[in-house]
């Protein structure tokens, strides 16, 4: 699904507000630079390198590959991972991979996103799970 910033009801909102509105709907969105044909992430006002102010919004299919991962082991707490994920649409984001031990996440692992809605009312954010074939 593609929406242009010009026709979106959120056209007057900041790129971050638009991104968060998509997350609230359970969708991972990113911008597309019509001049370069490249995906743009983190949400921006103008395209990096092109200066293009006419970025369009697209919804990600949510599939990607772990590019890098590290495990954090705080004293007295469960270890957790921080992963950089290359999304199939051509952008990279940082999050975590859930549903398996932190140490089991591997570079090259296929993952899919889902939107986590914190119980404490904080803003939703994307997390990943292993992709089931």
N, C-alpha and C positions, 0 to 999 in steps of 0.2 A: 504494500500500500504506500502510495506516495502522496504527500500533501505539499503544496508550495506555501512558503511563508506569506505570500501575498493573499491567498484565499483562505488561509487558516483563521478561525476565530481568535486564535492566540497571536495573530500577526503583530499586535502592539506590545506583546509581552517580551521580556528578555529571553534570549536563547536558553538560559538556564531554567527559567520558569516554564518554557515550552517542554524542555526535556523532562522536567519533574512532572508535568501534567501527563505526558505519555507514560511515565513510570507509574503514576497513580492509577492509570487504566490497565496496568499490567503489561505494557509494551516497552521494549527497548528501542529507542529512536536515535537516529544520528542525522547529521546534515550531509548534503551532497553539493559540491561546488560545480555549478553548471559550466563554468569556464574551463576547469581542468579535468572534469569528469571523475574527481576523486572524492572519497568519503572524508568527512570532516568530523573529528571527535577530539576533544571535548567541545561542547557547544560554543560557538563563537558568533560575533557580529559580522565579521568579514572572513573570507577564505584566506587561510595562511598561504603566503607566496603569491596569490593572485590579486588580493585586495578586493575580490568580488563581494559586494554586499548582498547579492541575490542568491543566497543559499536556500536550498529546498530541504524539506524534512522527509525522511524515509523511515520505515519501520524495519528493523532487523529481523531476519529469520531466527536469530538467536544462536546460531551454530558457529563454533570456532575451535581453535587449536591452542593449547597452552604453549606460549612462547618462552616463558621463564617462570620459575617458581622458587620461593624460599619458605622455609618453615621457621616460625617464631615459637620458642619454647619458654614462656614466662615461668619464673620460679613459682611453684605451687599451683599452677594452672594448666589446663589442657593445651597442648600445642595447636597452632593453627597455621594455615598457609596463606601466603599472599601470592597471587598469580597475575602475570600479564597474559592476556588472551588476545590472539589475532582473530578477529571476526572475519567470517567468509566475505563480508561486504567490503573489506579493505581498511578497517580501522582497528586500533588496539585499545584495550582498556584494562585497568587494574581492578581486581576484585579478589574473591576467594572461591575455591572449589569445595563444595560441601558433599556430605553423604559417604565419605570414606576417610580413613585416617589421614591426617595432614601429610605424613611422610610418604603416602602412596601416590600423591599427585606427581606426574612425570611430564617433562617437556615432550611435546608431540601428542599428548593425550587429547582426544576429541571431547569437547564439552558442549553443553547447551545452556543457555541462560534462562533464568526465571527471575521474577521480581520479588524481592523480599520486602514484606510490609511489617516493620517492627511493631511489636505489641505496645511499646511505650509512646506511640503516636509520632515518632520521628519520621522523616521523609523516607519513602521507599527507595531501594537501591538494587542494582542487579547483582546476582550471585550466580554461580555455575554449578552444574552437576555433570557427572560423566554422561556422555551420549550413549544411549542404548541403540544398538544396531537394529 
